[in-house]
């Protein structure tokens, strides 16, 4: 993975180098002969690469080495699917390694890194390997371009042990004259963007069916992105912005411009900006082998609406498939995204992916200027752009349209007879403060050196500023009048008031509820006290997995990468709650204990629990989604007749409490122990 544009036989670390068969060299290097292949500094470990019969790479080779790669562009998608197939098809680890070495110098580095990551994640013999952070391999997708010149200066002039981290200012992409900039810290957060890249890596929409077909992947596409919107909306409300306006009229100019200020280190084209009031056009780009009209998108959208209202979709043979209460959302997810599991791509098209493309290419829809796509075209960067949320607002609206047709949950389905929640509170750790949460800014460092191909080598750190919160603990008291039994504890939080400071109606508020945690509890007869720490959340990955603690976790010489437990899918812990306001932002915390016998999933697969930090948004590798209820339960449907507020919605096994989120505008240095602030 390291230094993706350098030839593979150049030593990557201090301690190892690949020795490749001569025919693995590209045409440029072949004449230089075998001397090249074992050109190593003293003492480095040589890894001899096995000669295998070479796979047919003609398809993925069509993408230029210096082009950009987008999972949303159909022709790129096919190339990636082919390369994944090649990697997945290698019979053993040695052959896989050999194929990876051979392809690396021939293929586009972005395409290569994506396909290699998917293969490592899905192959049984590499599942123990952990992927390096994409922010380290392609730092140019995550940080300000001015940084790289400074990094070059630092690494050329300053000895390794005297180097200082290069600070990235918090406000580099825009000024507060642009209202949307108030939530730039959310959109541009490193951890959030890494989560999104990893999610799409774990749930590829194309490639061999064996890796695409995962339990409820279409539903998870809906739920994960719905939660991103809920979180973003909450963040907007506490920054005095109205909720996201869905992007529904594609003929209208897009009000929000965005200038990413990212610079591509590896491609010959940079990330183009989008000016205010840009308009979409029909796409006809021979260079990408791609042609579609806005009208195609509209036609597909109308067909999906019609399908939702009739309760059925039509498959490729003209047969009706019911959008049932339990399976409908999963079917729709695959249709809308779309994935290769779509019931009928001819009929329902490829709405979400091509929407990303139309937006990403609105500055050069016909390729006249030889420009390439903007950040909306890459899953590692798309969430930086305000339009991402407006586009997904439209996509989510289609899902909600389907959810609105489903029967409402009855009190019987929501309740848990004999179980009553008698107390819910949350306490900031190491204080006596109850029902107040605290946020502030923190700095963290990322090592850029894997991704920078200039010498001299050695770590070069970039220093980010991101939101952080003081850890807290939930306390829940439950009375059980029955025999000992199990329950699922579901914790959500939502804003209490809308944009006009009026109490929210539940039919609105339900879409704002952000999942904070979900876990199984054992209830004994009588009184039970449940405590749970914010860091244990089932939606997040620990802070250290987003920002590795560089001093403690840098691999010592000889230590293999697999000793890092780096499973990147999961919302970053430092973004678990919204920023709040200085005077305290009013939220409602909600807890529900549901009946475990309705939640339990029978799954005898061993699975892989090491990457199971963020199961709510990412599932568990090689296992079924561990909760039988609809994702988002109990807020995934309209409330029952006569229920207007969350208070009226409650059954005895639920409880709410008012919580205020307070923000202090101070910044703490890296590694400061949070509880002591
Ligand atoms: Cu994750 Cu639009 O699906 O980006």
Boltz pocket constraint, residues with backbone or C-beta under 6 A from the ligand:
constraints:
  - pocket:
      binder: B
      contacts: [[A, 196], [A, 200], [A, 225], [A, 352], [A, 356], [A, 379], [A, 382], [A, 392]]
      max_distance: 6.0
